[in-house]
Amino acid sequence: MNMAKTKTISPTAQLIFFKSKPKPTNFILQYHQIHIRSPPLRLHNLKISSCSIHSTIPSNPSNRNPRNPKSHHSPLLLPSLHPIKPFVQSQWPQILGGWLCSAISVYCLSKIVPKVGTFSAFLVQIDANRLSIEGLVLGVLFCVRLIANYLQQAFLWSAALRSAYQIRVYVFEKVLERDLGFFERGDGVCSGDVAYRITAEGSDVADTVHALLNTIVPCTMQLVVVGTQMLLISPALSLISALIIPPTCLIIAYLGERLRNISKKAHICVAKLSAHLNEILPSMLLVKANNAELCEGVRFRRLALADLSENLKKKKMKALIPQIIKMIYAGAVLTFCAGSLIIWRGSSNGSNIVSFVTSLFLLIEPIQMREKESGWNPYAFLRLNERIMQDVGKAYNELKQGEPAIDRLFDLTLFSSQIIEEPNAVHPVSVTGDVKFHDISFGYGQNMPLVLDGLNLHIKSGETIALIGPSGGGKTTITKLLLRLYDPLRGSVLIDDVNIRNIQLKSLRKHVGLVSQDVALLSGTVAENIGYQDLIRGIDFVRAEHAAKTANVHEFIKALPRGYDTDIGQRGTILSGGQKQRQEYIELPPILSSFVASVHNDCIAQSVELEYMLVPLWKLEGLIISFHRLAIARAIYQNPSILILDEATSALDSKSELLVRQALERLMRNRTVLVVAHRIETILMADRIVILENGKLEEVTRSSLLNRSNCYSLLPSD
Ligand SMILES: Nc1ncnc2c1ncn2[C@@H]1O[C@H](COP(=O)(O)OP(=O)(O)OP(=O)(O)O)[C@@H](O)[C@H]1O
């Protein structure tokens, strides 16, 4: 597999489509490890067979106490890094490889520096023989060092990016596990912010991990090794050094904490900016219709200004920290030299002092300066140290500004689910479709008014119930309870007399299908949209085609440029090709296409905002209807025993109406159907009609309904 492509499915959810050349043989995808065995099925253009998914993500992060977001922090020096530890540790082969290369590079440098001195001495003596030997050795050392440096970077970036990839996948999977309430209420985190954390801040995490691996960890190792050497050479001088280290660490820790706080604010500012754009751009109709361009310009400017201010503070602090580290370094070296001079005067052992000073430099710069007399150029040495100090400062910056990103990413994974699957939940292979709502009371929050209050409803197997009522009356809420997206506060929902709390969630949502009034088309091909539930197992194309035919959408699909393989994600191309040549279509720029589409349907507006759309205005309605029928085809493919239809509120022309109605009739056949109805014709198709008002249900007859239909904004049929 050569590449994993992430495509947006909805503002809050993403699905990874693995794009690769089909591979005929068994192979393993990581990460998570998807073990693939023959015979192959097809997922997009990746050939896979039955696959078992094993989460190899270490268990540590999920074991944290979800009630206390900070409970994972251990009293380590860098507690914010604790959550990423298992992900980084799992990359140990790359990390070891990188550090080994780093050691080789340092070793070469330790040889190169004195050799430069020897080489220059032979240059002065014009000793051609020795000169060429020394030159060759120098050249080899130089080349080895270059290769080692390259490999070090390649290994460590590989470890950092793979860790970030695993973290992203882990966080996204956790986000997917969250209850619907999180996405609907937001809990203070809007979908744009979630997307920003997983994308942009995920990249910051990669930089942080790289900084950690590339600089800070080798430096720590070096500190320990050289510190031990210093202690062996002169405990007294080590004591002086030790006195300098704590205040230095304190100052650096203080500055680091400041950078961390500033970075957190900067992250929040840019996330707000991104969330605001995500909200406003698809809502251009609202903005323009309300003459709100100026107002939106001002709101954007305010957010952008806050971002500017926080980012400026961050950049200034990032620039300041390396300078302060350098200053501390220079001060420390001066203090140390003064101290050593005092001790040296009282002692005759000058060579020990030289060795010790060398070790002190080695604390920061990995050069072994054994041949002090021949090759040591103090100016070059100082320059090297300065560069290293800059690197250390830069790495420290990366680390500190990555910490808030880690915090914010892992905050998304800290939650306790309200919808908990019972340990002994059953997995019925089939259900007859008998549904009972028994004494249901439900409200969306503890202090929120009850939406449903002591509601009872029995839908017999194979029966169609039309649910009507005033807007905001709770019709959609009933459907959410049936899908167990929320649990009722009181009462129970039963399928075939089994409380749905005792049915496995996967099984429940397999037997209960939903065709929502939001025509939720996802990125991917038409076939993938129809066989959505089988994306991983592999789509059954015969079944998909049959579903499309039953839903009256087969002809529409056949007319698309690549039929069932047409990528719906590429909105611009869906209607291009031959249709474009016949100049039946007008080209709408992104903003206008979303604008026009949003008049008809919000979902289309979301989908088209990024691409040019080639659409005949007179056909736009037809396109939306085709999308409706695709959604119906998806439900037919799923073949659930119980069907929830949340009918679209928009008006259709009579031809489209007929096509959709035919598709719906076929879909509803031999199923238990609960239809949230807005059209009189649909209501008349039902076996029974119930009105939901003030949280309670009342059954009505068709004739009595026709007298009161205006109350519920029912759409007349053509
Ligand atoms: N996630 C939520 N959090 C808080 N309140 C909600 C949530 N979803 C819906 N509500 C509120 O619950 C009530 C019932 O909403 P619901 O969507 O079930 O009504 P509905 O009858 O389907 O309305 P419509 O016909 O307009 O779609 C409304 O007052 C709505 O504002």
The ligand as a MOL file (V3000), in Angstrom:
LIG
                    3D

  0  0  0     0  0            999 V3000
M  V30 BEGIN CTAB
M  V30 COUNTS 31 33 0 0 0
M  V30 BEGIN ATOM
M  V30 1 N -29.3130 17.5190 20.4030 0
M  V30 2 C -30.2260 18.2990 20.9350 0
M  V30 3 N -29.9420 18.9760 22.0650 0
M  V30 4 C -30.8650 19.7560 22.6570 0
M  V30 5 N -32.1140 19.9250 22.1890 0
M  V30 6 C -32.4700 19.2770 21.0700 0
M  V30 7 C -31.5430 18.4350 20.3750 0
M  V30 8 N -32.1620 17.9220 19.2970 0
M  V30 9 C -33.4180 18.4220 19.3060 0
M  V30 10 N -33.6020 19.2270 20.3670 0
M  V30 11 C -34.8460 19.9220 20.7470 0
M  V30 12 O -35.8060 18.9280 21.0140 0
M  V30 13 C -37.0590 19.3090 20.4950 0
M  V30 14 C -37.5910 18.2360 19.5610 0
M  V30 15 O -36.7380 18.2060 18.4200 0
M  V30 16 P -37.0140 17.2250 17.1980 0
M  V30 17 O -35.9350 17.4260 16.2110 0
M  V30 18 O -37.2220 15.8560 17.7080 0
M  V30 19 O -38.3850 17.8190 16.6520 0
M  V30 20 P -39.1550 17.4520 15.3100 0
M  V30 21 O -40.5650 17.2150 15.6870 0
M  V30 22 O -38.4550 16.3680 14.5810 0
M  V30 23 O -39.0140 18.8270 14.5220 0
M  V30 24 P -39.0180 19.0870 12.9290 0
M  V30 25 O -40.3330 18.6130 12.3890 0
M  V30 26 O -38.8870 20.5390 12.8070 0
M  V30 27 O -37.8500 18.3360 12.3580 0
M  V30 28 C -36.8850 20.6570 19.8410 0
M  V30 29 O -37.2820 21.6440 20.7650 0
M  V30 30 C -35.4070 20.7400 19.5990 0
M  V30 31 O -34.9700 22.0670 19.6730 0
M  V30 END ATOM
M  V30 BEGIN BOND
M  V30 1 1 1 2
M  V30 2 1 2 3
M  V30 3 2 2 7
M  V30 4 2 3 4
M  V30 5 1 4 5
M  V30 6 2 5 6
M  V30 7 1 6 7
M  V30 8 1 6 10
M  V30 9 1 7 8
M  V30 10 2 8 9
M  V30 11 1 9 10
M  V30 12 1 10 11
M  V30 13 1 11 12
M  V30 14 1 11 30
M  V30 15 1 12 13
M  V30 16 1 13 14
M  V30 17 1 13 28
M  V30 18 1 14 15
M  V30 19 1 15 16
M  V30 20 2 16 17
M  V30 21 1 16 18
M  V30 22 1 16 19
M  V30 23 1 19 20
M  V30 24 2 20 21
M  V30 25 1 20 22
M  V30 26 1 20 23
M  V30 27 1 23 24
M  V30 28 2 24 25
M  V30 29 1 24 26
M  V30 30 1 24 27
M  V30 31 1 28 29
M  V30 32 1 28 30
M  V30 33 1 30 31
M  V30 END BOND
M  V30 END CTAB
M  END
